[in-house]
Amino acid sequence: MNKKSSYFWITFLTGSFLAAFSASVFSFSNESHWLEVRVFNKQSDRAVSGAAVCLGTTARPDQFGARRSNEDGVVRFEDLSQIPMPLLATVSKQGFQGRKQLLEPLYQSRVLVMKIASGGGGPECNAPAELLDNTSSSGLIVDRIAISADSGTGESGNVLISATVSGPVNQIRISEQSDFAGASWQVYQPAVAYTLSQGKGLKKIHVQVRRVSEAKGASIEVVSSPKKAQYLLQ
């Protein structure tokens, strides 16, 4: 092969490579994907609602958004342009140890599962409190919680919990865990008996109510946001 032919082929191959590279960059920069973060309790494997989830970079952890997980522990970040750099996901919630996770560049839509352990400390995401203890996107609200000793049992750890709510409900659940781990729904009553954890001191009680009904063969559920109260066990 003479020098002229060699030069022609080198020029042709170089041009083809640059054209392909330019096309891939154009495609890369104009496509967008989503990232779905699912937050779970590391001990119980239950979904954690109300967790703060940030997506960004190490330089700016909330660059692409800071949101709260829904009742299924899910946060979805939409319309993410493909960015050729690592991403950083940060999850935190009061009563849990915050966690960070570094991700590869987002070349396609994906689901990220993050499990957080109970406790405290660790990194924090400053997401706005979209769901507060006394509000609910469903319109069902726990207005007030009253806790009194259940003197009829003779045990100091037994209490009666009364929840005043904004609308009709038929079920309630109570827990000292913010994620209601191990707590079952039970029939709503004006006063519900509950046994506190062992040990004296200040107890944090979380209450949630719901209304479950049947309509045309389908089950309809309306759930309130959790409401927190404190009780001093002496």
Order of alpha helices (4+ residues) and beta strands (2+ residues): alpha-beta-beta-beta-beta-beta-beta-beta-beta-beta-beta-beta-beta-beta-beta-beta
